[in-house]
Amino acid sequence: MLIRSLTLTTLLAFAGPLLAAEDGSPLDNDKGRSRPLIVIASSTVDPVWVSLKKAMDDPANKDGVKQRNIRVYTVLNMFGQLDGKDLGQQDTMALIRSLKLGAGAFPKVILVGKDGEKKFESSGDESKSVDLKKIFDTIDALPAAEKEAAPPTVATPVVAEPAAKGAKGAKPGKPAKPAKPPEMPDD
């Protein structure tokens, strides 16, 4: 019994970190489909967030965001949102863990490409100079292979259609006979 317990403990000690690596980050859903732009700030009145939000509300920039497949994640005062809709606390923490930021000065602005790699990152005082034009220029300068990255496709099985009535060369099938009910054993 002791050996089984030790074996199970050892297995969990090695497998635990491997299972934790798959943290279910919201960024995993965007891989190959869109470019996440993550803004992390200490409050909703942070100047970096206010200036980016103001720029994104401009109709001309809204088209640019849409054309470049940008999804905006915000973590403001430890509350996460995706395109203005609240993320759960677990999803917010998974997002922060997946970015592997460590301790640092707020605010942070990070652009992740369709391939899941960071394409642009600024932190602290340099984030104050980040504007939407700089983010657009970063995306426009990406190689063509990253721009055309498409989500992985899942093969769907092809279902054969039944032959239409009266089709040439098609035989109508016989109806199946009902199955014989099982016999009850005598007690």
Summary of the structure (lengths in Angstrom):
residues: 187
radius of gyration: 27.1
end to end distance: 44.6
largest distance: 88.1
contacts: 412
relative contact order: 0.14
helix: 40%
strand: 17%
